[in-house]
Amino acid sequence: MGSVESSASGEPSHGAFHGPTLAAQHHFPTREDLFTGAVEYVAEERSAALRALPVQGRAEVVAALVDLYTGPLFRAALHLWVAASNEEQLRPRVTELEARVGRETHRIAVELLGADESRPGVRETVQGLLDMARGLGLANLLTDDTARRARVVAQWAALVEEGLG
């Protein structure tokens, strides 16, 4: 088992190593509870970041949405999704939370874009934007494709403007 050195003495400090583990066990009695707590935390942080986006022009909103999907919170969520996909007892909890975050993301995107979903094709345009942003977030996991992404985002901003009128 590894240890962490105390900064004062240079001696191993097993308490520092075990502290977070013991604290986690106190708040989360089971592995599933700990995992669900992590998923809930990341979901809430993603929602808070989304709610904090300022109302701007549509091109800026498109870029800000893509930034959320290519940032560290989405990356953390992806890792949790992958872990949950292999665990029967976790999958329903993660699926439920992600459905909630997805609905909230769509609702806020509609609001920020000033989209009228009563018009044909508008709902699909917004959902296509979010799907594209998620895809760019996936692509960003292995390589930094900032230059290509900037061109894609600019084109999607034009498509969104055209699709929303």
C-alpha positions, 0 to 999 in steps of 0.5 A, spaced: 500 500 500 502 506 498 503 512 503 503 519 503 509 523 506 508 528 511 511 535 509 514 536 516 518 530 517 518 526 511 515 520 514 509 516 511 503 519 513 498 514 512 492 518 515 493 523 510 492 517 505 486 514 508 483 520 510 479 521 504 477 514 504 475 514 511 471 520 509 468 517 503 466 511 507 462 515 512 458 519 507 457 513 502 456 507 505 456 503 499 461 503 493 454 504 489 452 510 493 459 513 492 459 512 485 452 515 485 454 521 489 460 522 484 455 522 478 450 527 482 456 532 483 458 532 476 451 532 473 450 538 478 456 542 476 455 541 469 448 544 470 450 550 474 455 551 468 450 551 463 445 555 467 451 560 468 452 561 461 450 569 459 445 570 454 449 572 448 448 572 440 447 565 437 454 564 435 456 565 442 451 561 445 453 555 440 461 556 442 459 556 449 455 550 449 461 546 445 466 549 450 461 545 456 462 539 452 469 539 450 471 541 458 473 537 464 466 536 467 464 533 460 470 529 460 469 527 468 461 525 466 464 521 460 468 517 465 463 515 470 458 513 464 463 508 461 464 505 469 456 505 469 455 502 463 459 495 465 455 495 472 448 493 472 446 496 479 449 503 477 446 504 470 439 506 471 442 511 476 446 514 471 441 514 466 436 517 470 441 523 472 443 524 465 436 524 462 435 530 467 441 533 465 440 532 458 433 535 458 435 541 462 441 542 457 436 542 451 431 547 455 437 552 457 439 552 450 432 553 447 432 559 452 439 562 450 438 561 443 431 564 443 428 558 439 421 557 438 420 550 438 413 551 436 416 552 429 417 545 425 424 543 425 427 548 431 427 542 436 431 538 432 436 543 430 437 545 437 438 537 439 442 536 433 447 542 435 447 538 442 449 532 439 454 535 435 457 538 441 457 532 445 461 529 439 466 534 439 467 533 446 468 525 444 473 527 439 477 532 444 478 526 449 484 523 445 486 529 441 486 537 441 482 539 435 481 546 437 483 549 430 478 544 426 473 545 432 473 552 431 471 551 423 465 546 425 463 551 430 462 557 426 459 552 420 454 550 426 453 557 428 451 559 421 446 553 420 443 554 427 442 561 425 438 559 419 434 553 422 432 558 427 430 564 423 
